[in-house]
Every structure is written in structure tokens, then in C-alpha cells.
Amino acid sequence: MILPALFFYLFAGVCVASAIMVVTSRNPVHSVLFLILAFVNAAGLFLLLGAEFLAMILIVVYVGAVAVLFLFVIMMLDVDFAELRQGFIEYLPFGLLIGAVFLAELLLVAGGWAINPSLSKSVASPIASGVSNTEAIGLVLYTRYIHYFQISGLVLLVAMIGAIVLTLRHKASVKRQSIAAQNARSKTTAMDVRKGVAVGQGLQDADAGEWVK
């Protein structure tokens, strides 16, 4: 029992320290690297709990895709951080107000905290014999928590649509595809017949009077 407890405190301590460094780091690249470290230690905590599927998902999806994507986006975008910090003093009172509200909420939660020794036994349900960890998660997720699962999917869909709408920019100089205009094209609108073009010359002036349509 000593070795699992040591690993628990190791993973938990590094995870909390990495999460703090994500918020306090001045360089966003360093923040993403600390975020990856926090994900790896959280995966270690899942392994100690026996949820190896969640640990693998955390490494493959969040570390291998999301966090690395954040890192590449931040490194590719030439963000002027000096310009972003110009309005720091202006929004400082509002930020302090929000921070005070969050601190009050944390103190209220910590002040009313009570540990019930039998709580973990009442919440956790035993896994049937012969059922793997992945199958057990699926049985709980798609039966007992199916509504929360669907709502979270809708929230992510709305967030994705909102991000596309906010970042989409229509430029007049960029040609865009119009499927309706393409389907409405006919032989008369799609092709012009020009006669009388001299050998070795091209259509220098499509509106010239000598061209016969």
C-alpha cells in the first residue's frame, strides 16, 4: 500500500504544479508544454484507479492531438504579446472582481467540505466479472449518463459552429464557389463562339466590333 500511495502523491503533486504553471506562465508555448505534463500525470492517476482506457484516451486524444495542435497553432501564429498586454491595466479591476468571486466560492466549498468514509462505497458500483474496463465505461455512459453525454455533444457542436462563424471572413478578392450558379449554367451562358481570329493572334479585345458571336 505504500508504493501506490507514493505514486499517487507524485502524480497528483506534479499535476497540480503543472496546472498552476499553465496559468502563471508568461510564454504560451511553455503553458502548452505544462498542459501536456498535467495530462500525462492525470493519465497516471487514472492508471492507479484501474481506468486504463481513460488513461490511454487522455494520452492519445488530448496529448497527441489537442495539446500538440494548440502548440503548433501558437508557434505558427505570430502573436504580438506586447500589444495584447497593453490593455492589462484597463481590465485589471474587472479581473480582480472576478478573481475575488472565484476565491469566495472556493472558500465556501472548502469551509463546508466534509469527508464521508462510506461515500465512495455508495457511489461506486461493482463491475461484473468478465467485463473489461472499456465495456464497463460504455455500459454506464450510454445508459445512466446518456442524457449528459448527448448534451455535452450538442454543446461541443454549438461551440464548433460558433468558432467557424467567428473566424470565417469573406474577401472580395477571393473567388468562391456558387453551386446554384454552376447548376444554372447553360450552353448559351457557358460558351461564346468567336470567328475571324487571325492566325497567331488571340482574343485581345473580346468586345471588338470585328468579332462575330
C-alpha positions, -999 to 999 in steps of 0.1 A, spaced: 0 0 0 30 23 4 41 22 -32 7 31 -47 3 60 -22 38 73 -32 29 72 -69 -5 89 -61 12 118 -43 38 120 -70 13 122 -99 -11 144 -80 16 169 -69 32 172 -104 -3 175 -119 -13 204 -96 20 221 -100 18 218 -138 -18 232 -138 -6 262 -118 23 268 -143 -2 266 -172 -20 296 -158 10 316 -145 35 311 -174 41 342 -195 51 322 -226 21 304 -242 44 277 -256 55 269 -220 19 269 -209 11 242 -235 41 221 -225 30 223 -189 -5 213 -200 9 182 -217 27 174 -185 -5 178 -165 -23 154 -189 4 128 -186 2 129 -148 -36 128 -148 -33 96 -170 -10 82 -143 -38 88 -117 -63 70 -140 -40 41 -142 -38 39 -104 -76 39 -103 -77 10 -128 -92 30 -156 -66 22 -182 -89 31 -211 -94 67 -198 -56 70 -193 -50 59 -229 -77 83 -242 -61 111 -223 -27 104 -238 -38 97 -274 -65 123 -278 -56 152 -255 -18 150 -255 -14 135 -290 -39 157 -308 -54 186 -288 -24 199 -269 0 194 -298 -25 212 -321 -25 241 -296 13 241 -296 16 242 -334 -11 269 -337 6 291 -311 40 286 -327 27 293 -362 7 324 -353 30 355 -349 11 369 -320 23 403 -307 21 397 -269 33 432 -262 2 445 -279 -20 421 -260 -7 433 -227 -14 470 -235 -50 468 -220 -39 449 -189 -42 478 -166 -76 488 -181 -92 455 -173 -74 448 -141 -102 459 -117 -127 437 -136 -103 408 -134 -97 413 -97 -135 414 -91 -139 380 -109 -110 366 -90 -125 377 -57 -158 360 -66 -140 327 -75 -119 329 -43 -151 334 -22 -167 304 -40 -136 282 -33 -136 293 4 -173 284 7 -167 250 -8 -136 243 13 -154 256 45 -183 232 40 -162 202 30 -169 170 48 -154 136 41 -178 107 44 -159 74 46 -188 54 31 -193 79 2 -170 61 -22 -187 28 -15 -222 42 -21 -212 59 -54 -191 32 -69 -209 3 -84 -192 -31 -87 -180 -42 -121 -194 -76 -132 -169 -104 -137 -158 -108 -173 -164 -72 -182 -135 -51 -193 -128 -16 -182 -138 -2 -216 -170 -21 -217 -179 -11 -182 -175 26 -191 -197 22 -222 -224 4 -202 -225 33 -177 -220 61 -202 -247 51 -226 -273 40 -201 -272 60 -169 -255 92 -182 -268 91 -218 -286 125 -215 -255 142 -201 -234 126 -229 -258 139 -256 -260 174 -240 -222 176 -240 -221 166 -277 -246 194 -285 -225 219 -265 -194 209 -285 -213 212 -318 -225 247 -309 -190 257 -299 -176 244 -332 -202 262 -353 -196 294 -333 -159 292 -338 -164 287 -376 -188 317 -378 -165 340 -358 -134 331 -378 -149 330 -413 -141 361 -433 -154 368 -468 -129 386 -490 -140 403 -523 -107 393 -540 -112 356 -533 -133 336 -558 -159 315 -541 -178 285 -555 -215 290 -562 -232 256 -567 -265 272 -577 -248 293 -604 -230 263 -617 -261 242 -619 -280 271 -637 -253 274 -665 -265 265 -700 -249 263 -734 -256 299 -742 -242 313 -709 -212 290 -707 -197 293 -742 -190 321 -767 -181 314 -803 -156 338 -819 -150 339 -856 -124 357 -876 -94 353 -854 -62 357 -873 -35 331 -873 -10 336 -845 -33 361 -827 -56 357 -797 -87 374 -784 -71 407 -774 -104 425 -772 -135 404 -766 -158 435 -772 -142 445 -806 -167 451 -834 -150 427 -858 -156 397 -837 -188 378 -847 -205 360 -819 
